[in-house]
Amino acid sequence: MKITPKIFILAALFTIQLVLPSLAAAAPAEKEWSIMVFLNGDNNLDSFGTKDMKEMEKVGSDANVNIIVLRDTNSTAITSKIYYVEKGKSTAVKDYKSNIDMGDWHNMVDFFKYVKENYPAKRYLMDIWNHGSGWKFKNADPLTRGISYDDHSGNHISTPQLREAFGQMKDYNDGRNIDILGMDACLMQMAEVAYEVKDSVDVVVGSEQTEPGDGWPYDKFLEPLVLKPTMDAAELGTVLESEYTKSYNGGSQGTQPAQGSVVSTAKLVSALGAFDEYLDLLIALVPANKSAISSAVSATQKYYYSDYKDIQHFVALLKDGIKTEQFQAASDKLLAQFGEAVIANFVVGSGLGNSKGFSIWLPDKSQYGSKKALYSELKWVADTKWETFLENYLYPNTPVVTVQSVEYSDESADGFLSVGEKAVFKVTLNNDSSVAAKNVRVELIPPAGVAGPYTGHVEVAELPNGDRVIEGLNAVIAADAAPGAYTFKIKVVMPGYGEIEKEVPVGVDPAYTLEDHALSSPHDYTASYDNTWTITKGGASGMRVHFGKFETEKAYDFVYIYDKDGKEIAKFHGKLLPFWTPMVPGDTVKIRLKSDNIINKYGFDIDKIAY
């Protein structure tokens, strides 16, 4: 879907001539390119169609390039026509005598046949001009339905219908692929869409994101084509998307974020072997890496629909989150092959910087459930293991265990962990599956030279769906251990499903001097409050602060702990029981309270310090 702030009524500003059928003439000469624009203005984009035809008229057809437009407007009083665009004018060469349904793919095929017979060329670009919403179709929401919405018929062209349409065009083109499928429409540059036309189209040109209402700058890419009509599909697609994004980077169409890319269907098909190898590994890794996968899903570049995400960015984030050697190699291989499938990719403006060329459907459970039946109709689903991954990730049929948290305390419960004292660990595990994990082993792994006697593991016979707190792991800090920060590890071993490791920073405290210290925030603090307090004990090598009372608005108002250089040591929020902060190196602690503009809570009282 193109984005436009208003609904416009057609203003017929371009020059039209109606040419009646002529007497029999010689067969038309074959040119280098025929640029076909299936311009569906039967909606709120109509005025932009007028503007785009004026752009085409700035260049016009010549001895090497045909520019032909099938235009339907949002007025039933204006019949649909095919125009031959020349410099300064558009001539109507066919009148349908009615307002045809541009949501019917058969009319696009008939348009191609007309061009093939009357304006033949060595190469063809079919440009579908209209709203778009990626692969989604057959939805009650008028903005969630494939491409080429016709407001009068209520119809549109679905992604499977694109396959049928371009297959028929290929047959009529003597078995040769259509060189370029271009989509001057929103959200259409998806793996699912490009793959649907893999057998009949060489290059797919479009945007992962919504397009501004002005769409493509037709004059800007037609001028280079007329100057060099021997361009192949890859070069023309690259020129087109380069000019499209430049036009929104302070160019002819203003300044707005925009992304456009050029994808080779053959190279996309070639990448599917590596894709399925990668997915086999990823599916096997789901039970022990659900948290890493979920984090990658959340962080992946997304678009107008939050379930449309850039697939290469997703793979790159997962590579950072799952470190097994085999998975790293599979990730690199897949990224290389997906990268080869993207002939060119252009991004301008903010918010789209992680767009790498084409998106994919990456839904949450609710989105998947509502669209699963429609998604299964796509060739992408039939020929790849992507849906199998979605099923295993969203509806796992194996245990899916994560380490939710690890807390430790000193055995004496005074808030200080000293040498010779026992550290007691509490591990919270979560199983996100209805399938229970059996015979789970939770291990404590201390760093070398720090722990004396310790309890190394706890056996859990069954871990059902939900949270489970694991207790019984502990370690005595060795008497000769130096005070400081140490990294312990928690390892969760699930027979048949892999292992999870989580690092746990543990601070071993030196001998402290305790001192009463009264410092309080305002009670209640005010909206948009921001203040910093400083506590200094000259000569101290480290300091800790004790909060006797603490309450801020959870997730909105925060208390920060900094060292003397302003380095953040900790951040707290919500309603907390009395607690000590971690050790802050040096002789100075800075405490900052920062609130948002609504909902004020008690704040805090500091009653002791240690140094």
Secondary structure as UniProt FT lines:
FT   STRAND          2..3
FT   STRAND          16..18
FT   STRAND          31..40
FT   TURN            44..45
FT   HELIX           46..59
FT   STRAND          65..72
FT   TURN            76..77
FT   STRAND          81..86
FT   TURN            87..88
FT   STRAND          89..95
FT   TURN            102..103
FT   HELIX           105..118
FT   STRAND          121..129
FT   TURN            134..135
FT   TURN            142..143
FT   STRAND          147..150
FT   TURN            151..154
FT   STRAND          155..157
FT   HELIX           159..172
FT   TURN            173..175
FT   STRAND          178..184
FT   TURN            186..187
FT   HELIX           191..196
FT   TURN            197..200
FT   STRAND          201..206
FT   STRAND          211..212
FT   TURN            213..214
FT   HELIX           218..227
FT   TURN            229..230
FT   HELIX           233..247
FT   STRAND          249..251
FT   TURN            252..253
FT   STRAND          254..255
FT   STRAND          258..264
FT   HELIX           265..270
FT   HELIX           272..299
FT   TURN            306..307
FT   STRAND          308..310
FT   HELIX           311..321
FT   HELIX           325..341
FT   STRAND          342..348
FT   TURN            353..354
FT   STRAND          359..361
FT   HELIX           365..375
FT   TURN            376..377
FT   HELIX           379..383
FT   HELIX           386..394
FT   STRAND          401..410
FT   TURN            411..412
FT   TURN            419..420
FT   STRAND          422..431
FT   STRAND          437..445
FT   TURN            448..450
FT   STRAND          451..455
FT   STRAND          457..463
FT   STRAND          466..477
FT   TURN            479..480
FT   STRAND          484..494
FT   TURN            495..497
FT   STRAND          498..508
FT   STRAND          514..520
FT   TURN            527..528
FT   STRAND          530..536
FT   TURN            538..539
FT   STRAND          542..551
FT   TURN            554..556
FT   STRAND          558..562
FT   TURN            564..565
FT   STRAND          568..572
FT   STRAND          575..576
FT   STRAND          579..580
FT   STRAND          584..585
FT   STRAND          588..594
FT   STRAND          603..610
//
